[in-house]
């Protein structure tokens, strides 16, 4: 398997496929079941956001290596409407869909590193990394 695999997110079944891909890669890298669950939950949230808010995009799973450590990076990209107020969406409890509002702040807590770049009209690019302990 190469270092990166991607799933296009167009419908709800693609969310399931992205989760499964992430779990398989996490397992291959040697993540335990708790971290596998954290990773698949983060993937699910990011893929669902693409489906709900952007209509379509992709989630890529990358095996990454830095010095002697290995990790998994989730890259979620869309060319949807973008996020006008990043600070607001990163607040716990904020939701535009009527959900619990645990979305992006939850992903940030589940992963070791979290970067988001979004501009209205151009889409959103999120990178979330989990390092193998």
DRENTORKOL-3810 file (N, C-alpha, C; in nm, 4 decimals):
REM DRENTORKOL-3810
@n.u->0.0848; n.v->-0.1196; n.w->0.0000; ca.u->0.0000; ca.v->0.0000; ca.w->0.0000; c.u->0.0884; c.v->0.1247; c.w->0.0000
@n.u->0.0516; n.v->0.2221; n.w->-0.0797; ca.u->0.1273; ca.v->0.3462; ca.w->-0.0825; c.u->0.0974; c.v->0.4260; c.w->0.0447
@n.u->0.1634; n.v->0.5400; n.w->0.0609; ca.u->0.1487; ca.v->0.6176; ca.w->0.1838; c.u->0.0173; c.v->0.6936; c.w->0.1932
@n.u->-0.0549; n.v->0.7098; n.w->0.0824; ca.u->-0.1809; ca.v->0.7846; ca.w->0.0866; c.u->-0.2891; c.v->0.7135; c.w->0.0057
@n.u->-0.4081; n.v->0.7052; n.w->0.0647; ca.u->-0.5262; ca.v->0.6533; ca.w->-0.0043; c.u->-0.6407; c.v->0.7500; c.w->0.0207
@n.u->-0.7242; n.v->0.7693; n.w->-0.0809; ca.u->-0.8319; ca.v->0.8673; ca.w->-0.0697; c.u->-0.9680; c.v->0.8056; c.w->-0.1007
@n.u->-1.0705; n.v->0.8620; n.w->-0.0394; ca.u->-1.2092; ca.v->0.8254; ca.w->-0.0662; c.u->-1.2830; c.v->0.9545; c.w->-0.1017
@n.u->-1.3458; n.v->0.9553; n.w->-0.2185; ca.u->-1.4296; ca.v->1.0696; ca.w->-0.2553; c.u->-1.5570; c.v->1.0626; c.w->-0.1724
@n.u->-1.5984; n.v->1.1753; n.w->-0.1173; ca.u->-1.7189; ca.v->1.1814; ca.w->-0.0353; c.u->-1.8289; c.v->1.2458; c.w->-0.1187
@n.u->-1.9246; n.v->1.1634; n.w->-0.1597; ca.u->-2.0373; ca.v->1.2106; ca.w->-0.2392; c.u->-2.1689; c.v->1.1729; c.w->-0.1717
@n.u->-2.1710; n.v->1.0537; n.w->-0.1083; ca.u->-2.2930; ca.v->1.0096; ca.w->-0.0400; c.u->-2.2576; c.v->0.9504; c.w->0.0968
@n.u->-2.3593; n.v->0.9102; n.w->0.1705; ca.u->-2.3355; ca.v->0.8616; ca.w->0.3071; c.u->-2.2535; c.v->0.7334; c.w->0.3119
@n.u->-2.2620; n.v->0.6499; n.w->0.2090; ca.u->-2.1834; ca.v->0.5264; ca.w->0.2069; c.u->-2.0340; c.v->0.5563; c.w->0.1991
@n.u->-1.9992; n.v->0.6711; n.w->0.1395; ca.u->-1.8592; ca.v->0.7095; ca.w->0.1301; c.u->-1.8009; c.v->0.7407; c.w->0.2680
@n.u->-1.8847; n.v->0.7885; n.w->0.3590; ca.u->-1.8419; ca.v->0.8136; ca.w->0.4968; c.u->-1.7987; c.v->0.6810; c.w->0.5608
@n.u->-1.8783; n.v->0.5769; n.w->0.5387; ca.u->-1.8472; ca.v->0.4435; ca.w->0.5908; c.u->-1.7159; c.v->0.3928; c.w->0.5295
@n.u->-1.6994; n.v->0.4124; n.w->0.3989; ca.u->-1.5775; ca.v->0.3669; ca.w->0.3309; c.u->-1.4538; c.v->0.4395; c.w->0.3852
@n.u->-1.4652; n.v->0.5685; n.w->0.4109; ca.u->-1.3527; ca.v->0.6458; ca.w->0.4651; c.u->-1.3170; c.v->0.5973; c.w->0.6057
@n.u->-1.4193; n.v->0.5711; n.w->0.6860; ca.u->-1.3954; ca.v->0.5184; ca.w->0.8217; c.u->-1.3217; c.v->0.3848; c.w->0.8156
@n.u->-1.3668; n.v->0.2959; n.w->0.7276; ca.u->-1.3061; ca.v->0.1637; ca.w->0.7155; c.u->-1.1614; c.v->0.1737; c.w->0.6686
@n.u->-1.1366; n.v->0.2595; n.w->0.5717; ca.u->-1.0002; ca.v->0.2820; ca.w->0.5246; c.u->-0.9124; c.v->0.3287; c.w->0.6400
@n.u->-0.9597; n.v->0.4262; n.w->0.7152; ca.u->-0.8829; ca.v->0.4793; ca.w->0.8274; c.u->-0.8539; c.v->0.3743; c.w->0.9331
@n.u->-0.9538; n.v->0.2923; n.w->0.9647; ca.u->-0.9349; ca.v->0.1860; ca.w->1.0639; c.u->-0.8299; c.v->0.0860; c.w->1.0146
@n.u->-0.8379; n.v->0.0490; n.w->0.8871; ca.u->-0.7420; ca.v->-0.0476; ca.w->0.8306; c.u->-0.5987; c.v->0.0064; c.w->0.8345
@n.u->-0.5812; n.v->0.1328; n.w->0.7974; ca.u->-0.4476; ca.v->0.1930; ca.w->0.7975; c.u->-0.3966; c.v->0.2055; c.w->0.9413
@n.u->-0.4838; n.v->0.2454; n.w->1.0338; ca.u->-0.4446; ca.v->0.2568; ca.w->1.1748; c.u->-0.3999; c.v->0.1215; c.w->1.2292
@n.u->-0.4748; n.v->0.0176; n.w->1.1926; ca.u->-0.4398; ca.v->-0.1190; ca.w->1.2354; c.u->-0.3038; c.v->-0.1603; c.w->1.1784
@n.u->-0.2828; n.v->-0.1340; n.w->1.0481; ca.u->-0.1549; ca.v->-0.1665; ca.w->0.9827; c.u->-0.0369; c.v->-0.0987; c.w->1.0518
@n.u->-0.0581; n.v->0.0249; n.w->1.0953; ca.u->0.0494; ca.v->0.1003; ca.w->1.1599; c.u->0.0738; c.v->0.0555; c.w->1.3033
@n.u->-0.0209; n.v->-0.0201; n.w->1.3608; ca.u->-0.0022; ca.v->-0.0701; ca.w->1.4964; c.u->-0.0745; c.v->0.0071; c.w->1.6050
@n.u->-0.1694; n.v->0.0930; n.w->1.5675; ca.u->-0.2488; ca.v->0.1643; ca.w->1.6678; c.u->-0.3358; c.v->0.0646; c.w->1.7438
@n.u->-0.3526; n.v->0.0874; n.w->1.8722; ca.u->-0.4406; ca.v->0.0044; ca.w->1.9540; c.u->-0.5865; c.v->0.0354; c.w->1.9256
@n.u->-0.6750; n.v->-0.0428; n.w->1.9826; ca.u->-0.8182; ca.v->-0.0284; ca.w->1.9526; c.u->-0.8744; c.v->0.1072; c.w->1.9963
@n.u->-0.8252; n.v->0.1632; n.w->2.1063; ca.u->-0.8758; ca.v->0.2942; ca.w->2.1520; c.u->-0.8378; c.v->0.4027; c.w->2.0525
@n.u->-0.7113; n.v->0.4038; n.w->2.0090; ca.u->-0.6708; ca.v->0.5045; ca.w->1.9102; c.u->-0.7362; c.v->0.4788; c.w->1.7740
@n.u->-0.7590; n.v->0.3521; n.w->1.7391; ca.u->-0.8323; ca.v->0.3234; ca.w->1.6152; c.u->-0.9719; c.v->0.3862; c.w->1.6214
@n.u->-1.0366; n.v->0.3758; n.w->1.7362; ca.u->-1.1706; ca.v->0.4344; ca.w->1.7537; c.u->-1.1640; c.v->0.5864; c.w->1.7452
@n.u->-1.0615; n.v->0.6468; n.w->1.8040; ca.u->-1.0454; ca.v->0.7928; ca.w->1.7968; c.u->-1.0289; c.v->0.8375; c.w->1.6513
@n.u->-0.9443; n.v->0.7651; n.w->1.5790; ca.u->-0.9170; ca.v->0.7991; ca.w->1.4394; c.u->-1.0430; c.v->0.7836; c.w->1.3543
@n.u->-1.1150; n.v->0.6731; n.w->1.3707; ca.u->-1.2352; ca.v->0.6521; ca.w->1.2884; c.u->-1.3445; c.v->0.7518; c.w->1.3240
@n.u->-1.3522; n.v->0.7920; n.w->1.4500; ca.u->-1.4503; ca.v->0.8936; ca.w->1.4895; c.u->-1.4162; c.v->1.0273; c.w->1.4244
@n.u->-1.2889; n.v->1.0635; n.w->1.4245; ca.u->-1.2465; ca.v->1.1882; ca.w->1.3605; c.u->-1.2763; c.v->1.1849; c.w->1.2104
@n.u->-1.2448; n.v->1.0733; n.w->1.1461; ca.u->-1.2724; ca.v->1.0593; ca.w->1.0020; c.u->-1.4220; c.v->1.0728; c.w->0.9749
@n.u->-1.5013; n.v->1.0072; n.w->1.0565; ca.u->-1.6460; ca.v->1.0118; ca.w->1.0393; c.u->-1.6977; c.v->1.1554; c.w->1.0467
@n.u->-1.6506; n.v->1.2294; n.w->1.1439; ca.u->-1.6938; ca.v->1.3685; ca.w->1.1610; c.u->-1.6512; c.v->1.4543; c.w->1.0421
@n.u->-1.5276; n.v->1.4400; n.w->0.9984; ca.u->-1.4794; ca.v->1.5203; ca.w->0.8863; c.u->-1.5513; c.v->1.4849; c.w->0.7563
@n.u->-1.5712; n.v->1.3556; n.w->0.7319; ca.u->-1.6412; ca.v->1.3126; ca.w->0.6105; c.u->-1.7873; c.v->1.3575; c.w->0.6131
@n.u->-1.8510; n.v->1.3473; n.w->0.7297; ca.u->-1.9902; ca.v->1.3903; ca.w->0.7424; c.u->-2.0026; c.v->1.5409; c.w->0.7180
@n.u->-1.9066; n.v->1.6176; n.w->0.7660; ca.u->-1.9087; ca.v->1.7624; ca.w->0.7406; c.u->-1.8992; c.v->1.7920; c.w->0.5921
@n.u->-1.8128; n.v->1.7180; n.w->0.5216; ca.u->-1.8032; ca.v->1.7364; ca.w->0.3761; c.u->-1.9387; c.v->1.7071; c.w->0.3124
@n.u->-1.9970; n.v->1.5939; n.w->0.3484; ca.u->-2.1249; ca.v->1.5530; ca.w->0.2907; c.u->-2.2361; c.v->1.6552; c.w->0.3198
@n.u->-2.2441; n.v->1.7002; n.w->0.4451; ca.u->-2.3525; ca.v->1.7901; ca.w->0.4857; c.u->-2.3360; c.v->1.9332; c.w->0.4361
@n.u->-2.2148; n.v->1.9852; n.w->0.4420; ca.u->-2.1956; ca.v->2.1286; ca.w->0.4186; c.u->-2.1350; c.v->2.1627; c.w->0.2832
@n.u->-2.0531; n.v->2.0736; n.w->0.2268; ca.u->-1.9875; ca.v->2.1046; ca.w->0.0999; c.u->-2.0501; c.v->2.0298; c.w->-0.0168
@n.u->-2.1217; n.v->1.9206; n.w->0.0132; ca.u->-2.1817; ca.v->1.8414; ca.w->-0.0938; c.u->-2.0912; c.v->1.7301; c.w->-0.1427
@n.u->-1.9641; n.v->1.7624; n.w->-0.1616; ca.u->-1.8673; ca.v->1.6603; ca.w->-0.2005; c.u->-1.7266; c.v->1.7094; c.w->-0.1727
@n.u->-1.6354; n.v->1.6141; n.w->-0.1662; ca.u->-1.4944; ca.v->1.6427; ca.w->-0.1392; c.u->-1.4232; c.v->1.5101; c.w->-0.1274
@n.u->-1.3137; n.v->1.5078; n.w->-0.0531; ca.u->-1.2444; ca.v->1.3811; ca.w->-0.0338; c.u->-1.1745; c.v->1.3783; c.w->0.1005
@n.u->-1.1592; n.v->1.2553; n.w->0.1499; ca.u->-1.0833; ca.v->1.2297; ca.w->0.2709; c.u->-0.9680; c.v->1.1380; c.w->0.2321
@n.u->-0.8470; n.v->1.1822; n.w->0.2624; ca.u->-0.7282; ca.v->1.1019; ca.w->0.2345; c.u->-0.6655; c.v->1.0605; c.w->0.3672
@n.u->-0.6150; n.v->0.9389; n.w->0.3682; ca.u->-0.5477; ca.v->0.8848; ca.w->0.4848; c.u->-0.4020; c.v->0.8627; c.w->0.4448
@n.u->-0.3115; n.v->0.9221; n.w->0.5208; ca.u->-0.1690; ca.v->0.9118; ca.w->0.4903; c.u->-0.0946; c.v->0.8454; c.w->0.6051
@n.u->-0.0041; n.v->0.7558; n.w->0.5705; ca.u->0.0928; ca.v->0.7055; ca.w->0.6682; c.u->0.2057; c.v->0.8076; c.w->0.6678
@n.u->0.2437; n.v->0.8544; n.w->0.7855; ca.u->0.3503; ca.v->0.9538; ca.w->0.7920; c.u->0.4600; c.v->0.9056; c.w->0.8869
@n.u->0.5797; n.v->0.9516; n.w->0.8590; ca.u->0.6959; ca.v->0.9127; ca.w->0.9393; c.u->0.7788; c.v->1.0374; c.w->0.9656
@n.u->0.8195; n.v->1.0551; n.w->1.0897; ca.u->0.9011; ca.v->1.1698; ca.w->1.1284; c.u->1.0085; c.v->1.1196; c.w->1.2233
@n.u->1.1294; n.v->1.1141; n.w->1.1731; ca.u->1.2365; ca.v->1.0577; ca.w->1.2547; c.u->1.2055; c.v->0.9115; c.w->1.2816
@n.u->1.1996; n.v->0.8749; n.w->1.4081; ca.u->1.1718; ca.v->0.7365; ca.w->1.4431; c.u->1.0267; c.v->0.7080; c.w->1.4727
@n.u->0.9384; n.v->0.8066; n.w->1.4536; ca.u->0.7980; ca.v->0.7805; ca.w->1.4876; c.u->0.7094; c.v->0.7739; c.w->1.3638
@n.u->0.6025; n.v->0.6965; n.w->1.3801; ca.u->0.5057; ca.v->0.6783; ca.w->1.2714; c.u->0.3717; c.v->0.7375; c.w->1.3144
@n.u->0.2934; n.v->0.7749; n.w->1.2162; ca.u->0.1622; ca.v->0.8301; ca.w->1.2472; c.u->0.0686; c.v->0.8194; c.w->1.1291
@n.u->-0.0504; n.v->0.8697; n.w->1.1502; ca.u->-0.1552; ca.v->0.8693; ca.w->1.0491; c.u->-0.2089; c.v->1.0109; c.w->1.0383
@n.u->-0.2183; n.v->1.0601; n.w->0.9163; ca.u->-0.2745; ca.v->1.1934; ca.w->0.8938; c.u->-0.4013; c.v->1.1802; c.w->0.8110
@n.u->-0.5044; n.v->1.2473; n.w->0.8566; ca.u->-0.6305; ca.v->1.2572; ca.w->0.7827; c.u->-0.6293; c.v->1.3926; c.w->0.7127
@n.u->-0.6530; n.v->1.3925; n.w->0.5821; ca.u->-0.6627; ca.v->1.5166; ca.w->0.5073; c.u->-0.8028; c.v->1.5213; c.w->0.4470
@n.u->-0.8817; n.v->1.6171; n.w->0.4917; ca.u->-1.0188; ca.v->1.6340; ca.w->0.4427; c.u->-1.0251; c.v->1.7638; c.w->0.3632
@n.u->-1.0628; n.v->1.7525; n.w->0.2359; ca.u->-1.0609; ca.v->1.8678; ca.w->0.1461; c.u->-1.1937; c.v->1.8769; c.w->0.0716
@n.u->-1.2436; n.v->1.9983; n.w->0.0610; ca.u->-1.3632; ca.v->2.0210; ca.w->-0.0208; c.u->-1.3528; c.v->2.1586; c.w->-0.0850
@n.u->-1.4356; n.v->2.1802; n.w->-0.1857; ca.u->-1.4412; ca.v->2.3125; ca.w->-0.2491; c.u->-1.5810; c.v->2.3695; c.w->-0.2303
@n.u->-1.6359; n.v->2.3468; n.w->-0.1123; ca.u->-1.7694; ca.v->2.3953; ca.w->-0.0772; c.u->-1.7697; c.v->2.5422; c.w->-0.0425
@n.u->-1.8693; n.v->2.5841; n.w->0.0348; ca.u->-1.8854; ca.v->2.7262; ca.w->0.0643; c.u->-1.7802; c.v->2.7827; c.w->0.1605
@n.u->-1.7025; n.v->2.6966; n.w->0.2257; ca.u->-1.6031; ca.v->2.7450; ca.w->0.3212; c.u->-1.6678; c.v->2.7822; c.w->0.4541
@n.u->-1.5853; n.v->2.8182; n.w->0.5488; ca.u->-1.6315; ca.v->2.8537; ca.w->0.6836; c.u->-1.6004; c.v->3.0009; c.w->0.7056
@n.u->-1.7034; n.v->3.0792; n.w->0.7305; ca.u->-1.6832; ca.v->3.2239; ca.w->0.7433; c.u->-1.6244; c.v->3.2637; c.w->0.8783
@n.u->-1.6545; n.v->3.1880; n.w->0.9836; ca.u->-1.6044; ca.v->3.2235; ca.w->1.1163; c.u->-1.5417; c.v->3.0999; c.w->1.1815
@n.u->-1.4120; n.v->3.0796; n.w->1.1576; ca.u->-1.3424; ca.v->2.9628; ca.w->1.2117; c.u->-1.3452; c.v->2.9600; c.w->1.3641
@n.u->-1.3306; n.v->3.0757; n.w->1.4263; ca.u->-1.3303; ca.v->3.0808; ca.w->1.5724; c.u->-1.4621; c.v->3.0262; c.w->1.6280
@n.u->-1.5722; n.v->3.0656; n.w->1.5659; ca.u->-1.7037; ca.v->3.0208; ca.w->1.6123; c.u->-1.7222; c.v->2.8701; c.w->1.5969
@n.u->-1.6831; n.v->2.8132; n.w->1.4826; ca.u->-1.7029; ca.v->2.6693; ca.w->1.4624; c.u->-1.6101; c.v->2.5860; c.w->1.5505
@n.u->-1.5042; n.v->2.6463; n.w->1.6029; ca.u->-1.4133; ca.v->2.5746; ca.w->1.6916; c.u->-1.4553; c.v->2.5859; c.w->1.8388
@n.u->-1.5688; n.v->2.6510; n.w->1.8644; ca.u->-1.6221; ca.v->2.6584; ca.w->2.0005; c.u->-1.7070; c.v->2.5360; c.w->2.0288
@n.u->-1.6864; n.v->2.4757; n.w->2.1462; ca.u->-1.7709; ca.v->2.3634; ca.w->2.1865; c.u->-1.9159; c.v->2.4096; c.w->2.1938
@n.u->-2.0044; n.v->2.3267; n.w->2.1418; ca.u->-2.1469; ca.v->2.3565; ca.w->2.1498; c.u->-2.2022; c.v->2.4305; c.w->2.0306
@n.u->-2.1154; n.v->2.4861; n.w->1.9436; ca.u->-2.1650; ca.v->2.5560; ca.w->1.8255; c.u->-2.2056; c.v->2.4539; c.w->1.7202
@n.u->-2.3258; n.v->2.4701; n.w->1.6640; ca.u->-2.3728; ca.v->2.3797; ca.w->1.5589; c.u->-2.4615; c.v->2.4550; c.w->1.4616
@n.u->-2.4401; n.v->2.4298; n.w->1.3324; ca.u->-2.5303; ca.v->2.4864; ca.w->1.2324; c.u->-2.6307; c.v->2.3822; c.w->1.1869
@n.u->-2.6112; n.v->2.2561; n.w->1.2303; ca.u->-2.6988; ca.v->2.1488; ca.w->1.1834; c.u->-2.7956; c.v->2.1008; c.w->1.2906
@n.u->-2.7926; n.v->2.1651; n.w->1.4075; ca.u->-2.8812; ca.v->2.1218; ca.w->1.5153; c.u->-2.8238; c.v->2.0058; c.w->1.5955
@n.u->-2.6986; n.v->1.9678; n.w->1.5661; ca.u->-2.6340; ca.v->1.8585; ca.w->1.6389; c.u->-2.5793; c.v->1.9067; c.w->1.7724
@n.u->-2.4935; n.v->1.8236; n.w->1.8308; ca.u->-2.4381; ca.v->1.8543; ca.w->1.9624; c.u->-2.3275; c.v->1.9591; c.w->1.9573
@n.u->-2.2744; n.v->1.9868; n.w->1.8407; ca.u->-2.1692; ca.v->2.0868; ca.w->1.8302; c.u->-2.0348; c.v->2.0362; c.w->1.8780
@n.u->-2.0144; n.v->1.9043; n.w->1.8749; ca.u->-1.8862; ca.v->1.8471; ca.w->1.9171; c.u->-1.7925; c.v->1.8304; c.w->1.7990
@n.u->-1.8401; n.v->1.8569; n.w->1.6782; ca.u->-1.7709; ca.v->1.8330; ca.w->1.5526; c.u->-1.6238; c.v->1.8634; c.w->1.5465
@n.u->-1.5856; n.v->1.9800; n.w->1.4945; ca.u->-1.4453; ca.v->2.0115; ca.w->1.4750; c.u->-1.3670; c.v->2.0216; c.w->1.6054
@n.u->-1.4233; n.v->2.0812; n.w->1.7124; ca.u->-1.3488; ca.v->2.0793; ca.w->1.8394; c.u->-1.3255; c.v->1.9364; c.w->1.8890
@n.u->-1.4212; n.v->1.8476; n.w->1.8641; ca.u->-1.4062; ca.v->1.7074; ca.w->1.9023; c.u->-1.2950; c.v->1.6406; c.w->1.8242
@n.u->-1.2874; n.v->1.6684; n.w->1.6941; ca.u->-1.1804; ca.v->1.6128; ca.w->1.6115; c.u->-1.0454; c.v->1.6612; c.w->1.6644
@n.u->-1.0376; n.v->1.7895; n.w->1.6971; ca.u->-0.9125; ca.v->1.8456; ca.w->1.7489; c.u->-0.8695; c.v->1.7751; c.w->1.8773
@n.u->-0.9654; n.v->1.7446; n.w->1.9654; ca.u->-0.9337; ca.v->1.6759; ca.w->2.0914; c.u->-0.8923; c.v->1.5306; c.w->2.0690
@n.u->-0.9521; n.v->1.4640; n.w->1.9694; ca.u->-0.9225; ca.v->1.3231; ca.w->1.9439; c.u->-0.7848; c.v->1.3008; c.w->1.8828
@n.u->-0.7353; n.v->1.4009; n.w->1.8135; ca.u->-0.6100; ca.v->1.3860; ca.w->1.7392; c.u->-0.4979; c.v->1.4625; c.w->1.8107
@n.u->-0.3733; n.v->1.4376; n.w->1.7701; ca.u->-0.2585; ca.v->1.5044; ca.w->1.8323; c.u->-0.2298; c.v->1.6403; c.w->1.7696
@n.u->-0.2558; n.v->1.6531; n.w->1.6408; ca.u->-0.2337; ca.v->1.7789; ca.w->1.5693; c.u->-0.3560; c.v->1.8075; c.w->1.4836
@n.u->-0.3889; n.v->1.9357; n.w->1.4684; ca.u->-0.5085; ca.v->1.9743; ca.w->1.3936; c.u->-0.4831; c.v->2.1088; c.w->1.3271
@n.u->-0.4970; n.v->2.1138; n.w->1.1959; ca.u->-0.4827; ca.v->2.2381; ca.w->1.1206; c.u->-0.6046; c.v->2.2541; c.w->1.0302
@n.u->-0.6578; n.v->2.3762; n.w->1.0271; ca.u->-0.7730; ca.v->2.4018; ca.w->0.9400; c.u->-0.7482; c.v->2.5300; c.w->0.8617
@n.u->-0.7793; n.v->2.5242; n.w->0.7334; ca.u->-0.7697; ca.v->2.6407; ca.w->0.6469; c.u->-0.9005; c.v->2.6467; c.w->0.5689
@n.u->-0.9715; n.v->2.7560; n.w->0.5843; ca.u->-1.0994; ca.v->2.7688; ca.w->0.5149; c.u->-1.1262; c.v->2.9147; c.w->0.4829
@n.u->-1.1774; n.v->2.9357; n.w->0.3636; ca.u->-1.2148; ca.v->3.0701; ca.w->0.3214; c.u->-1.3501; c.v->3.0637; c.w->0.2527
@n.u->-1.4378; n.v->3.1586; n.w->0.2843; ca.u->-1.5687; ca.v->3.1593; ca.w->0.2182; c.u->-1.5537; c.v->3.1584; c.w->0.0664
@n.u->-1.6273; n.v->3.0667; n.w->0.0033; ca.u->-1.6281; ca.v->3.0578; ca.w->-0.1417; c.u->-1.5209; c.v->2.9692; c.w->-0.2021
@n.u->-1.4212; n.v->2.9271; n.w->-0.1223; ca.u->-1.3136; ca.v->2.8467; ca.w->-0.1801; c.u->-1.3024; c.v->2.7084; c.w->-0.1187
@n.u->-1.3713; n.v->2.6823; n.w->-0.0087; ca.u->-1.3671; ca.v->2.5498; ca.w->0.0505; c.u->-1.2842; c.v->2.5409; c.w->0.1767
@n.u->-1.2654; n.v->2.4178; n.w->0.2209; ca.u->-1.1990; ca.v->2.3914; ca.w->0.3479; c.u->-1.0971; c.v->2.2796; c.w->0.3315
@n.u->-0.9856; n.v->2.2943; n.w->0.4010; ca.u->-0.8773; ca.v->2.1956; ca.w->0.4001; c.u->-0.8396; c.v->2.1711; c.w->0.5459
@n.u->-0.8573; n.v->2.0478; n.w->0.5908; ca.u->-0.8271; ca.v->2.0117; ca.w->0.7299; c.u->-0.7257; c.v->1.8987; c.w->0.7315
@n.u->-0.6258; n.v->1.9133; n.w->0.8165; ca.u->-0.5262; ca.v->1.8072; ca.w->0.8386; c.u->-0.5269; c.v->1.7742; c.w->0.9875
@n.u->-0.5468; n.v->1.6465; n.w->1.0179; ca.u->-0.5482; ca.v->1.6007; ca.w->1.1572; c.u->-0.4549; c.v->1.4812; c.w->1.1675
@n.u->-0.3639; n.v->1.4837; n.w->1.2644; ca.u->-0.2609; ca.v->1.3807; ca.w->1.2753; c.u->-0.2673; c.v->1.3117; c.w->1.4109
@n.u->-0.2474; n.v->1.1805; n.w->1.4097; ca.u->-0.2359; ca.v->1.0999; ca.w->1.5319; c.u->-0.1037; c.v->1.0260; c.w->1.5232
@n.u->-0.0207; n.v->1.0393; n.w->1.6284; ca.u->0.1092; ca.v->0.9727; ca.w->1.6326; c.u->0.0987; c.v->0.8430; c.w->1.7114
@n.u->0.1686; n.v->0.7439; n.w->1.6630; ca.u->0.1755; ca.v->0.6149; ca.w->1.7299; c.u->0.2628; c.v->0.6303; c.w->1.8542
@n.u->0.2087; n.v->0.5849; n.w->1.9682; ca.u->0.2832; ca.v->0.5976; ca.w->2.0948; c.u->0.3638; c.v->0.4748; c.w->2.1219
END
